[in-house]
Amino acid sequence: MEKILVIGCRNTMDDVCIGCSRCLVAFNRREGEFKRYEGVDAEIMGILNCGGCPGASIVPRLAQVKLWNMPLDEQPTKIHLGPCLADNCRYYDALVGKIRAKAGIEVVEGTHPYMPAKVWG
Ligand code: SF4
């Protein structure tokens, strides 16, 4: 069973991308970067914001995910980074570097494929 932790940008998730619904819809439909789970037993076990600029708290936040979920015997097996983070974050490379260095599980860049190309047209 794959257990997915989605990480996004604190400044935008649930404010710009209301309810983080596009990540959840894409996962349920196995679209975008979730296509890899077609026919695979998988769940989203958490949606985590980065902790805010400049992303200094991301590693302690991952540790908190581990801590809070220990009594539940639930831990992520994969991390997915939302486009809110990739498309907007000026600290992206450093943030992803820290996540990759410390997570100890596979980190996939991307979630849903629904970013509109243009506002009009
Ligand atoms: S560090 Fe990046 S991802 Fe986090 S709030 Fe700031 S811009 Fe968004």
Backbone and ligand atoms as CSV (ligand in chain L), in Angstrom:
chain,resi,resn,atom,element,x,y,z
A,1,MET,N,N,0.848,-1.203,0.000
A,1,MET,CA,C,0.000,0.000,0.000
A,1,MET,C,C,0.882,1.250,0.000
A,2,GLU,N,N,0.699,2.111,-0.976
A,2,GLU,CA,C,1.423,3.386,-0.993
A,2,GLU,C,C,0.647,4.415,-0.159
A,3,LYS,N,N,1.375,5.148,0.674
A,3,LYS,CA,C,0.785,6.203,1.505
A,3,LYS,C,C,1.458,7.510,1.088
A,4,ILE,N,N,0.671,8.403,0.548
A,4,ILE,CA,C,1.230,9.602,-0.081
A,4,ILE,C,C,1.051,10.824,0.808
A,5,LEU,N,N,2.148,11.532,0.977
A,5,LEU,CA,C,2.115,12.830,1.652
A,5,LEU,C,C,2.340,13.907,0.600
A,6,VAL,N,N,1.362,14.797,0.439
A,6,VAL,CA,C,1.495,15.908,-0.509
A,6,VAL,C,C,2.039,17.115,0.255
A,7,ILE,N,N,3.030,17.775,-0.320
A,7,ILE,CA,C,3.552,19.012,0.273
A,7,ILE,C,C,3.295,20.160,-0.690
A,8,GLY,N,N,2.806,21.268,-0.145
A,8,GLY,CA,C,2.530,22.437,-0.965
A,8,GLY,C,C,2.999,23.719,-0.303
A,9,CYS,N,N,2.720,24.814,-1.002
A,9,CYS,CA,C,3.151,26.142,-0.566
A,9,CYS,C,C,2.152,26.715,0.449
A,10,ARG,N,N,2.641,27.047,1.619
A,10,ARG,CA,C,1.753,27.593,2.652
A,10,ARG,C,C,1.055,28.875,2.211
A,11,ASN,N,N,1.738,29.674,1.394
A,11,ASN,CA,C,1.153,30.946,0.972
A,11,ASN,C,C,-0.005,30.762,-0.002
A,12,THR,N,N,-0.097,29.619,-0.632
A,12,THR,CA,C,-1.120,29.465,-1.662
A,12,THR,C,C,-2.102,28.343,-1.389
A,13,MET,N,N,-1.692,27.249,-0.731
A,13,MET,CA,C,-2.638,26.145,-0.600
A,13,MET,C,C,-3.814,26.570,0.267
A,14,ASP,N,N,-4.949,26.119,-0.111
A,14,ASP,CA,C,-6.208,26.348,0.572
A,14,ASP,C,C,-6.631,27.822,0.562
A,15,ASP,N,N,-5.866,28.697,-0.068
A,15,ASP,CA,C,-6.317,30.067,-0.273
A,15,ASP,C,C,-6.507,30.306,-1.767
A,16,VAL,N,N,-5.459,30.012,-2.527
A,16,VAL,CA,C,-5.561,30.154,-3.980
A,16,VAL,C,C,-6.206,28.895,-4.564
A,17,CYS,N,N,-5.651,27.757,-4.219
A,17,CYS,CA,C,-6.161,26.463,-4.712
A,17,CYS,C,C,-7.104,25.927,-3.641
A,18,ILE,N,N,-8.313,26.432,-3.638
A,18,ILE,CA,C,-9.223,26.239,-2.507
A,18,ILE,C,C,-9.437,24.766,-2.187
A,19,GLY,N,N,-9.212,24.450,-0.925
A,19,GLY,CA,C,-9.470,23.089,-0.450
A,19,GLY,C,C,-8.469,22.060,-0.941
A,20,CYS,N,N,-7.431,22.503,-1.609
A,20,CYS,CA,C,-6.467,21.558,-2.208
A,20,CYS,C,C,-7.199,20.499,-3.034
A,21,SER,N,N,-8.350,20.879,-3.586
A,21,SER,CA,C,-9.202,19.871,-4.216
A,21,SER,C,C,-8.596,19.312,-5.493
A,22,ARG,N,N,-7.806,20.128,-6.206
A,22,ARG,CA,C,-7.289,19.605,-7.475
A,22,ARG,C,C,-6.300,18.462,-7.248
A,23,CYS,N,N,-5.510,18.550,-6.195
A,23,CYS,CA,C,-4.626,17.412,-5.865
A,23,CYS,C,C,-5.457,16.176,-5.547
A,24,LEU,N,N,-6.518,16.367,-4.775
A,24,LEU,CA,C,-7.316,15.220,-4.357
A,24,LEU,C,C,-8.076,14.616,-5.535
A,25,VAL,N,N,-8.632,15.495,-6.394
A,25,VAL,CA,C,-9.334,14.988,-7.586
A,25,VAL,C,C,-8.365,14.229,-8.478
A,26,ALA,N,N,-7.191,14.800,-8.700
A,26,ALA,CA,C,-6.206,14.132,-9.568
A,26,ALA,C,C,-5.803,12.782,-8.994
A,27,PHE,N,N,-5.664,12.721,-7.684
A,27,PHE,CA,C,-5.312,11.438,-7.077
A,27,PHE,C,C,-6.447,10.430,-7.281
A,28,ASN,N,N,-7.682,10.865,-7.010
A,28,ASN,CA,C,-8.819,9.942,-7.146
A,28,ASN,C,C,-8.969,9.440,-8.580
A,29,ARG,N,N,-8.613,10.322,-9.542
A,29,ARG,CA,C,-8.717,9.938,-10.955
A,29,ARG,C,C,-7.422,9.342,-11.485
A,30,ARG,N,N,-6.406,9.336,-10.657
A,30,ARG,CA,C,-5.074,8.848,-11.074
A,30,ARG,C,C,-4.590,9.623,-12.309
A,31,GLU,N,N,-4.661,10.956,-12.209
A,31,GLU,CA,C,-4.195,11.807,-13.299
A,31,GLU,C,C,-2.949,12.576,-12.868
A,32,GLY,N,N,-2.304,13.177,-13.843
A,32,GLY,CA,C,-1.073,13.921,-13.556
A,32,GLY,C,C,-0.001,12.973,-13.035
A,33,GLU,N,N,0.717,13.413,-12.032
A,33,GLU,CA,C,1.791,12.581,-11.463
A,33,GLU,C,C,1.249,11.423,-10.626
A,34,PHE,N,N,-0.085,11.392,-10.465
A,34,PHE,CA,C,-0.688,10.262,-9.747
A,34,PHE,C,C,-1.036,9.102,-10.681
A,35,LYS,N,N,-0.810,9.317,-11.984
A,35,LYS,CA,C,-1.076,8.250,-12.960
A,35,LYS,C,C,-0.261,7.006,-12.623
A,36,ARG,N,N,0.882,7.200,-12.024
A,36,ARG,CA,C,1.751,6.060,-11.673
A,36,ARG,C,C,1.081,5.094,-10.694
A,37,TYR,N,N,-0.010,5.533,-10.052
A,37,TYR,CA,C,-0.691,4.657,-9.082
A,37,TYR,C,C,-1.908,3.951,-9.679
A,38,GLU,N,N,-2.044,4.023,-10.994
A,38,GLU,CA,C,-3.148,3.297,-11.636
A,38,GLU,C,C,-3.029,1.817,-11.319
A,39,GLY,N,N,-4.102,1.254,-10.798
A,39,GLY,CA,C,-4.088,-0.170,-10.458
A,39,GLY,C,C,-3.291,-0.491,-9.211
A,40,VAL,N,N,-2.858,0.552,-8.501
A,40,VAL,CA,C,-2.040,0.359,-7.290
A,40,VAL,C,C,-2.874,0.747,-6.082
A,41,ASP,N,N,-2.742,-0.025,-5.019
A,41,ASP,CA,C,-3.400,0.300,-3.763
A,41,ASP,C,C,-2.661,1.511,-3.164
A,42,ALA,N,N,-3.323,2.643,-3.088
A,42,ALA,CA,C,-2.641,3.863,-2.631
A,42,ALA,C,C,-3.647,4.793,-1.955
A,43,GLU,N,N,-3.149,5.566,-1.003
A,43,GLU,CA,C,-3.975,6.553,-0.291
A,43,GLU,C,C,-3.169,7.834,-0.127
A,44,ILE,N,N,-3.857,8.964,-0.094
A,44,ILE,CA,C,-3.224,10.193,0.389
A,44,ILE,C,C,-3.395,10.204,1.896
A,45,MET,N,N,-2.274,10.219,2.617
A,45,MET,CA,C,-2.360,10.167,4.084
A,45,MET,C,C,-2.170,11.542,4.713
A,46,GLY,N,N,-1.799,12.558,3.904
A,46,GLY,CA,C,-1.639,13.880,4.466
A,46,GLY,C,C,-1.371,14.917,3.401
A,47,ILE,N,N,-1.764,16.148,3.699
A,47,ILE,CA,C,-1.434,17.293,2.844
A,47,ILE,C,C,-0.796,18.326,3.761
A,48,LEU,N,N,0.485,18.553,3.528
A,48,LEU,CA,C,1.304,19.341,4.450
A,48,LEU,C,C,1.746,20.634,3.781
A,49,ASN,N,N,1.607,21.766,4.474
A,49,ASN,CA,C,2.208,22.977,3.895
A,49,ASN,C,C,3.673,23.084,4.319
A,50,CYS,N,N,4.412,23.870,3.566
A,50,CYS,CA,C,5.872,23.919,3.739
A,50,CYS,C,C,6.291,24.554,5.061
A,51,GLY,N,N,5.377,25.276,5.689
A,51,GLY,CA,C,5.710,25.957,6.937
A,51,GLY,C,C,5.955,27.436,6.758
A,52,GLY,N,N,5.957,27.897,5.525
A,52,GLY,CA,C,6.133,29.329,5.262
A,52,GLY,C,C,7.546,29.679,4.853
A,53,CYS,N,N,7.659,30.826,4.208
A,53,CYS,CA,C,8.954,31.297,3.700
A,53,CYS,C,C,9.949,31.507,4.852
A,54,PRO,N,N,11.199,31.134,4.643
A,54,PRO,CA,C,11.789,30.560,3.421
A,54,PRO,C,C,11.847,29.032,3.423
A,55,GLY,N,N,10.915,28.412,4.083
A,55,GLY,CA,C,10.888,26.947,4.092
A,55,GLY,C,C,11.806,26.337,5.141
A,56,ALA,N,N,12.167,27.150,6.133
A,56,ALA,CA,C,13.138,26.690,7.138
A,56,ALA,C,C,12.588,25.562,8.011
A,57,SER,N,N,11.272,25.483,8.129
A,57,SER,CA,C,10.710,24.507,9.071
A,57,SER,C,C,10.252,23.215,8.409
A,58,ILE,N,N,10.580,23.020,7.146
A,58,ILE,CA,C,10.032,21.843,6.468
A,58,ILE,C,C,10.513,20.533,7.096
A,59,VAL,N,N,11.780,20.447,7.471
A,59,VAL,CA,C,12.273,19.174,8.024
A,59,VAL,C,C,11.648,18.882,9.397
A,60,PRO,N,N,11.600,19.862,10.329
A,60,PRO,CA,C,10.861,19.591,11.561
A,60,PRO,C,C,9.397,19.242,11.317
A,61,ARG,N,N,8.805,19.813,10.288
A,61,ARG,CA,C,7.409,19.482,10.000
A,61,ARG,C,C,7.277,18.031,9.523
A,62,LEU,N,N,8.258,17.572,8.740
A,62,LEU,CA,C,8.245,16.160,8.348
A,62,LEU,C,C,8.386,15.272,9.586
A,63,ALA,N,N,9.258,15.698,10.493
A,63,ALA,CA,C,9.435,14.930,11.733
A,63,ALA,C,C,8.140,14.898,12.541
A,64,GLN,N,N,7.405,16.010,12.500
A,64,GLN,CA,C,6.110,16.042,13.202
A,64,GLN,C,C,5.106,15.097,12.568
A,65,VAL,N,N,5.130,15.023,11.237
A,65,VAL,CA,C,4.246,14.066,10.557
A,65,VAL,C,C,4.548,12.654,11.062
A,66,LYS,N,N,5.842,12.359,11.155
A,66,LYS,CA,C,6.239,11.033,11.637
A,66,LYS,C,C,5.731,10.808,13.064
A,67,LEU,N,N,5.946,11.810,13.916
A,67,LEU,CA,C,5.586,11.688,15.331
A,67,LEU,C,C,4.083,11.500,15.524
A,68,TRP,N,N,3.315,12.377,14.875
A,68,TRP,CA,C,1.868,12.318,15.069
A,68,TRP,C,C,1.255,11.025,14.549
A,69,ASN,N,N,1.899,10.448,13.546
A,69,ASN,CA,C,1.312,9.258,12.929
A,69,ASN,C,C,1.850,7.947,13.481
A,70,MET,N,N,2.853,8.051,14.351
A,70,MET,CA,C,3.411,6.821,14.946
A,70,MET,C,C,2.366,5.991,15.685
A,71,PRO,N,N,1.567,6.612,16.571
A,71,PRO,CA,C,0.584,5.796,17.291
A,71,PRO,C,C,-0.474,5.196,16.368
A,72,LEU,N,N,-0.623,5.804,15.179
A,72,LEU,CA,C,-1.612,5.310,14.218
A,72,LEU,C,C,-1.037,4.234,13.308
A,73,ASP,N,N,0.274,4.017,13.427
A,73,ASP,CA,C,0.972,3.081,12.549
A,73,ASP,C,C,0.768,3.458,11.076
A,74,GLU,N,N,0.841,4.763,10.814
A,74,GLU,CA,C,0.693,5.294,9.454
A,74,GLU,C,C,1.922,6.148,9.150
A,75,GLN,N,N,2.630,5.833,8.093
A,75,GLN,CA,C,3.749,6.665,7.662
A,75,GLN,C,C,3.740,6.770,6.150
A,76,PRO,N,N,4.141,7.917,5.619
A,76,PRO,CA,C,4.161,8.039,4.155
A,76,PRO,C,C,5.237,7.142,3.534
A,77,THR,N,N,4.910,6.657,2.345
A,77,THR,CA,C,5.903,5.911,1.561
A,77,THR,C,C,6.387,6.741,0.374
A,78,LYS,N,N,5.621,7.792,0.035
A,78,LYS,CA,C,5.987,8.687,-1.076
A,78,LYS,C,C,5.612,10.114,-0.704
A,79,ILE,N,N,6.443,11.046,-1.158
A,79,ILE,CA,C,6.104,12.466,-1.050
A,79,ILE,C,C,5.852,12.996,-2.456
A,80,HIS,N,N,4.789,13.776,-2.622
A,80,HIS,CA,C,4.530,14.484,-3.876
A,80,HIS,C,C,4.543,15.983,-3.602
A,81,LEU,N,N,5.228,16.721,-4.448
A,81,LEU,CA,C,5.317,18.177,-4.301
A,81,LEU,C,C,4.321,18.834,-5.251
A,82,GLY,N,N,3.439,19.645,-4.711
A,82,GLY,CA,C,2.389,20.269,-5.509
A,82,GLY,C,C,2.923,21.337,-6.445
A,83,PRO,N,N,2.194,21.604,-7.537
A,83,PRO,CA,C,2.590,22.678,-8.451
A,83,PRO,C,C,2.522,24.050,-7.794
A,84,CYS,N,N,1.742,24.205,-6.726
A,84,CYS,CA,C,1.724,25.485,-6.006
A,84,CYS,C,C,3.124,25.809,-5.507
A,85,LEU,N,N,3.855,24.788,-5.175
A,85,LEU,CA,C,5.212,24.964,-4.675
A,85,LEU,C,C,6.185,25.151,-5.861
A,86,ALA,N,N,6.109,24.262,-6.821
A,86,ALA,CA,C,7.047,24.325,-7.957
A,86,ALA,C,C,6.885,25.612,-8.754
A,87,ASP,N,N,5.647,26.076,-8.905
A,87,ASP,CA,C,5.398,27.217,-9.784
A,87,ASP,C,C,5.619,28.564,-9.111
A,88,ASN,N,N,5.639,28.592,-7.788
A,88,ASN,CA,C,5.647,29.880,-7.095
A,88,ASN,C,C,6.829,30.121,-6.178
A,89,CYS,N,N,7.500,29.081,-5.788
A,89,CYS,CA,C,8.433,29.217,-4.663
A,89,CYS,C,C,9.816,29.685,-5.103
A,90,ARG,N,N,10.236,30.800,-4.584
A,90,ARG,CA,C,11.567,31.299,-4.930
A,90,ARG,C,C,12.655,30.505,-4.202
A,91,TYR,N,N,12.251,29.714,-3.221
A,91,TYR,CA,C,13.199,28.889,-2.456
A,91,TYR,C,C,13.124,27.426,-2.873
A,92,TYR,N,N,12.508,27.199,-4.030
A,92,TYR,CA,C,12.150,25.838,-4.422
A,92,TYR,C,C,13.338,24.873,-4.367
A,93,ASP,N,N,14.449,25.244,-4.992
A,93,ASP,CA,C,15.579,24.306,-5.076
A,93,ASP,C,C,16.096,23.939,-3.685
A,94,ALA,N,N,16.209,24.948,-2.830
A,94,ALA,CA,C,16.704,24.678,-1.467
A,94,ALA,C,C,15.695,23.826,-0.692
A,95,LEU,N,N,14.419,24.160,-0.860
A,95,LEU,CA,C,13.358,23.440,-0.146
A,95,LEU,C,C,13.324,21.974,-0.578
A,96,VAL,N,N,13.338,21.741,-1.870
A,96,VAL,CA,C,13.303,20.365,-2.379
A,96,VAL,C,C,14.576,19.628,-1.979
A,97,GLY,N,N,15.686,20.329,-1.992
A,97,GLY,CA,C,16.953,19.714,-1.578
A,97,GLY,C,C,16.881,19.211,-0.147
A,98,LYS,N,N,16.294,20.028,0.719
A,98,LYS,CA,C,16.170,19.621,2.130
A,98,LYS,C,C,15.228,18.425,2.269
A,99,ILE,N,N,14.143,18.472,1.543
A,99,ILE,CA,C,13.178,17.361,1.621
A,99,ILE,C,C,13.835,16.074,1.116
A,100,ARG,N,N,14.518,16.159,-0.010
A,100,ARG,CA,C,15.179,14.965,-0.569
A,100,ARG,C,C,16.272,14.442,0.363
A,101,ALA,N,N,17.001,15.358,0.968
A,101,ALA,CA,C,18.117,14.945,1.827
A,101,ALA,C,C,17.634,14.248,3.090
A,102,LYS,N,N,16.480,14.656,3.595
A,102,LYS,CA,C,16.063,14.193,4.918
A,102,LYS,C,C,14.881,13.235,4.929
A,103,ALA,N,N,14.091,13.191,3.862
A,103,ALA,CA,C,12.847,12.413,3.932
A,103,ALA,C,C,13.117,10.911,4.056
A,104,GLY,N,N,14.051,10.400,3.276
A,104,GLY,CA,C,14.314,8.967,3.316
A,104,GLY,C,C,13.316,8.141,2.518
A,105,ILE,N,N,12.409,8.806,1.803
A,105,ILE,CA,C,11.471,8.126,0.904
A,105,ILE,C,C,11.472,8.879,-0.422
A,106,GLU,N,N,10.906,8.244,-1.447
A,106,GLU,CA,C,10.922,8.863,-2.776
A,106,GLU,C,C,10.149,10.180,-2.779
A,107,VAL,N,N,10.703,11.162,-3.462
A,107,VAL,CA,C,10.063,12.474,-3.595
A,107,VAL,C,C,9.741,12.693,-5.082
A,108,VAL,N,N,8.467,12.873,-5.375
A,108,VAL,CA,C,8.012,13.065,-6.754
A,108,VAL,C,C,7.625,14.531,-6.922
A,109,GLU,N,N,8.151,15.171,-7.952
A,109,GLU,CA,C,7.814,16.572,-8.206
A,109,GLU,C,C,6.557,16.618,-9.077
A,110,GLY,N,N,5.452,17.026,-8.472
A,110,GLY,CA,C,4.207,17.159,-9.222
A,110,GLY,C,C,3.069,16.394,-8.581
A,111,THR,N,N,1.867,16.913,-8.855
A,111,THR,CA,C,0.638,16.256,-8.394
A,111,THR,C,C,-0.376,16.328,-9.534
A,112,HIS,N,N,-1.268,17.346,-9.470
A,112,HIS,CA,C,-2.337,17.430,-10.471
A,112,HIS,C,C,-1.848,18.125,-11.742
A,113,PRO,N,N,-2.544,17.876,-12.868
A,113,PRO,CA,C,-2.154,18.486,-14.144
A,113,PRO,C,C,-3.101,19.605,-14.572
A,114,TYR,N,N,-3.782,20.220,-13.626
A,114,TYR,CA,C,-4.893,21.106,-14.001
A,114,TYR,C,C,-4.561,22.594,-13.973
A,115,MET,N,N,-3.285,22.956,-13.941
A,115,MET,CA,C,-2.950,24.378,-13.964
A,115,MET,C,C,-3.360,24.967,-15.315
A,116,PRO,N,N,-4.181,26.008,-15.344
A,116,PRO,CA,C,-4.579,26.573,-16.638
A,116,PRO,C,C,-3.397,27.272,-17.307
A,117,ALA,N,N,-3.312,27.131,-18.636
A,117,ALA,CA,C,-2.216,27.752,-19.379
A,117,ALA,C,C,-2.356,29.266,-19.385
A,118,LYS,N,N,-3.611,29.726,-19.507
A,118,LYS,CA,C,-3.880,31.166,-19.554
A,118,LYS,C,C,-5.133,31.471,-18.753
A,119,VAL,N,N,-5.263,32.722,-18.346
A,119,VAL,CA,C,-6.487,33.135,-17.643
A,119,VAL,C,C,-7.636,33.250,-18.649
A,120,TRP,N,N,-7.381,33.921,-19.785
A,120,TRP,CA,C,-8.357,34.016,-20.860
A,120,TRP,C,C,-7.750,33.417,-22.130
A,121,GLY,N,N,-8.580,32.788,-22.902
A,121,GLY,CA,C,-8.110,32.285,-24.194
A,121,GLY,C,C,-7.485,30.911,-24.120
L,1,SF4,S1,S,8.849,28.819,1.110
L,1,SF4,FE1,FE,8.085,28.641,-0.970
L,1,SF4,S2,S,6.501,27.098,-0.840
L,1,SF4,FE2,FE,6.839,27.886,1.243
L,1,SF4,S3,S,5.394,29.618,1.545
L,1,SF4,FE3,FE,7.325,30.482,0.790
L,1,SF4,S4,S,6.999,30.575,-1.456
L,1,SF4,FE4,FE,5.478,29.140,-0.652
